[in-house]
Amino acid sequence: MKKIGLLIEIKDDEIKPANYGMITMAHGDEHQLFALVVNADTPAYRDALSGSGVTDIVDISTPQGAWHPDEWADAVVHAMDRFGIGTLLGLTSPQGRDLLPRIAAQLDAPLVMDCLTVDLDRNVARTTQYSGKAMADIQLTGGHYIYGVRANAVPPVPLLRTAGIHPFAAPESPASGLTVLATRPGKAGTVDLAEADVIISGGRGMKSGENFKVLHDCARAMGAAVGASRVAVDEGWVPYTYQVGQTGTKVNPKVYIACGISGSVQHFAGMKSSEMIIAVNTDPDAAIIGKCDYYIIGDLFDIIPEVTRVLEGGGR
Ligand SMILES: Cc1cc2nc3c(=O)[nH]c(=O)nc-3n(C[C@H](O)[C@H](O)[C@H](O)COP(=O)(O)OP(=O)(O)OC[C@H]3O[C@@H](n4cnc5c(N)ncnc54)[C@H](O)[C@@H]3O)c2cc1C
């Protein structure tokens, strides 16, 4: 049996939905799946993890308890050692970007982030290269293998198992140069960009930060997340966490709605794998019009509020 660790992320006391696709990626007859849960009410997640194919849950507690990237990474490394886990999957999320490179560095292990698929028997990860223009299959070699998985890359498949819980108190970690002064959670009730099934994004066509309210209203009505092009971020209209693209977040939603976005190569690098792309643009010659599934030629400030009104039950 190959022992595979799955670094589970919890948000607002819930398992983040993207974890289930990651667990599905690790299914295999000869795979023993260890969910690694750090400083959380682990028994509350037992049924959900058992139902998705996990065989063992490692309930990790760190000396300080609170979020600390160095201490959490050290705790995961110790847990992997204790349970003989050689392969670790985590999400390519803000937390994953903090933890997985630290874990890989500590283990001197190869790391591939943003994996679309992972062949755990051959230790091969598939990811995009050159702004999404090429796919690369990357062969990992070494004693440990660390993969950051792109959220929503694989749909979750239930698999009923009975997972046992193993408490694991991590030892004191070596002195860290990092002190966490405070953590400020994002707005409650908002949908994570990387994990969203539906994203509505705005670009230069939004014209100001205040105008993003039009997208937020529509997103609320649809249960969607709000994203942006780099121009909207560089203009200071929305924070960097909104940016989709080559130098922003890479997303994989079922539906991506691009409003006032021309469709640059760099923007497409972050959203081209969306199942359906819808463009709202005043310019019929914009690059995105030739690359999307559906488009509306028109002013987003006429169209999006109307969509919101209909979604909120306003009728046609
Ligand atoms: C190294 C590098 C990395 C980059 N990384 C990224 C990245 O990660 N993400 C990213 O997005 N960009 C990135 N860029 C920038 C990228 O090249 C483009 O400049 C950017 O994506 C363009 O943003 P935009 O589509 O919002 O603006 P524009 O290209 O200016 O397009 C604005 C669009 O809005 C339409 N419009 C205007 N008003 C309205 C209206 N009222 N209603 C409807 N439509 C309207 C216009 O017709 C136009 O098509 C990167 C560039 C470089 C060089």
The ligand as a Gaussian input file, in Angstrom:
#p B3LYP/6-31G(d) Opt

LIG

0 1
 C        4.134000      39.531000     -17.736000
 C        2.683000      39.930000     -17.778000
 C        1.798000      39.289000     -16.933000
 C        0.440000      39.629000     -16.963000
 N       -0.428000      38.971000     -16.140000
 C       -1.746000      39.231000     -16.241000
 C       -2.693000      38.516000     -15.458000
 O       -2.354000      37.663000     -14.615000
 N       -3.998000      38.800000     -15.611000
 C       -4.447000      39.751000     -16.507000
 O       -5.666000      39.963000     -16.602000
 N       -3.561000      40.456000     -17.237000
 C       -2.233000      40.236000     -17.121000
 N       -1.366000      40.980000     -17.852000
 C       -1.881000      42.155000     -18.588000
 C       -2.471000      41.803000     -19.945000
 O       -1.461000      41.826000     -20.925000
 C       -3.550000      42.836000     -20.351000
 O       -2.988000      44.132000     -20.342000
 C       -4.774000      42.840000     -19.438000
 O       -5.242000      41.522000     -19.255000
 C       -5.873000      43.675000     -20.074000
 O       -6.902000      43.868000     -19.152000
 P       -8.364000      44.227000     -19.632000
 O       -8.848000      43.175000     -20.556000
 O       -9.148000      44.518000     -18.410000
 O       -8.158000      45.635000     -20.367000
 P       -8.247000      46.013000     -21.895000
 O       -7.385000      45.145000     -22.716000
 O       -8.026000      47.478000     -21.979000
 O       -9.756000      45.671000     -22.275000
 C      -10.866000      46.373000     -21.781000
 C      -12.097000      45.849000     -22.516000
 O      -13.258000      46.411000     -21.933000
 C      -14.204000      46.654000     -22.966000
 N      -15.146000      47.658000     -22.438000
 C      -14.908000      48.963000     -22.135000
 N      -16.012000      49.532000     -21.613000
 C      -16.973000      48.564000     -21.577000
 C      -18.322000      48.532000     -21.121000
 N      -18.912000      49.611000     -20.592000
 N      -19.016000      47.378000     -21.247000
 C      -18.450000      46.261000     -21.779000
 N      -17.159000      46.235000     -22.230000
 C      -16.434000      47.370000     -22.112000
 C      -13.362000      47.120000     -24.133000
 O      -14.038000      46.944000     -25.364000
 C      -12.137000      46.207000     -24.005000
 O      -12.300000      45.026000     -24.770000
 C       -0.018000      40.651000     -17.842000
 C        0.896000      41.284000     -18.688000
 C        2.222000      40.934000     -18.652000
 C        3.174000      41.632000     -19.579000

